[in-house]
C-alpha cells in the first residue's frame, strides 16, 4: 500500500503531506519498507510459479 492514499487518524490529513508527527513517522516507516512490502505471500508464490514455468518453457524450446 502506498502512503499517498492513507489518511491519518491523528490529524485527518493525508499521510503523504506529513502534517503531524504521526503522519511523518508513518510515512518514514512506509518508505523504508521497500517496494515489495505490500505483496502478500500468495502474490509472491504466484510470481515464483510463473517464473519457474517460463524457465521450463525456455528450457524445453532450447532442447527441441
C-alpha positions as CSV (number, residue, x, y, z in Angstrom):
1,X,0.0,0.0,0.0
2,X,1.3,3.5,-0.8
3,X,1.1,6.2,1.8
4,X,-0.4,8.8,-0.7
5,X,-3.9,7.2,-0.2
6,X,-3.7,6.9,3.6
7,X,-5.5,9.3,5.9
8,X,-4.0,10.0,9.3
9,X,-6.2,9.2,12.3
10,X,-4.5,11.8,14.4
11,X,-4.9,14.9,12.2
12,X,-7.3,13.6,9.4
13,X,-4.8,14.8,6.7
14,X,-3.1,12.8,4.0
15,X,-0.1,10.9,5.4
16,X,1.9,11.9,2.3
17,X,1.7,15.6,3.5
18,X,3.2,14.8,6.9
19,X,1.2,17.4,8.9
20,X,1.8,15.8,12.3
21,X,4.4,13.6,14.0
22,X,2.2,10.5,13.5
23,X,2.0,11.2,9.7
24,X,5.7,11.8,9.4
25,X,6.5,8.6,11.3
26,X,4.1,6.5,9.2
27,X,5.5,8.0,6.0
28,X,9.0,7.2,7.1
29,X,8.1,3.6,8.0
30,X,6.4,3.0,4.7
31,X,9.3,4.5,2.7
32,X,11.8,2.2,4.5
33,X,9.7,-0.9,3.9
34,X,10.5,-1.1,0.2
35,X,8.5,-1.6,-3.0
36,X,7.6,-5.2,-2.3
37,X,6.5,-4.9,1.3
38,X,2.8,-4.8,0.3
39,X,2.9,-8.1,-1.6
40,X,1.1,-11.0,0.0
41,X,2.5,-14.4,0.3
42,X,0.1,-15.6,-2.4
43,X,1.3,-12.9,-4.8
44,X,4.9,-13.9,-4.2
45,X,4.2,-17.5,-4.7
46,X,2.3,-16.8,-7.9
47,X,5.2,-14.8,-9.3
48,X,7.6,-17.6,-8.4
49,X,5.5,-20.2,-10.1
50,X,5.2,-18.1,-13.2
51,X,8.9,-17.6,-13.4
52,X,9.5,-21.3,-13.0
53,X,7.1,-22.0,-15.7
54,X,8.8,-19.5,-18.0
55,X,12.2,-21.0,-17.3
56,X,10.9,-24.5,-18.0
57,X,9.3,-23.4,-21.3
58,X,12.6,-21.8,-22.4
59,X,14.5,-25.0,-21.5
60,X,12.0,-27.2,-23.4
61,X,12.2,-25.0,-26.5
62,X,16.0,-25.0,-26.5
63,X,16.3,-28.7,-26.4
64,X,13.9,-29.3,-29.3
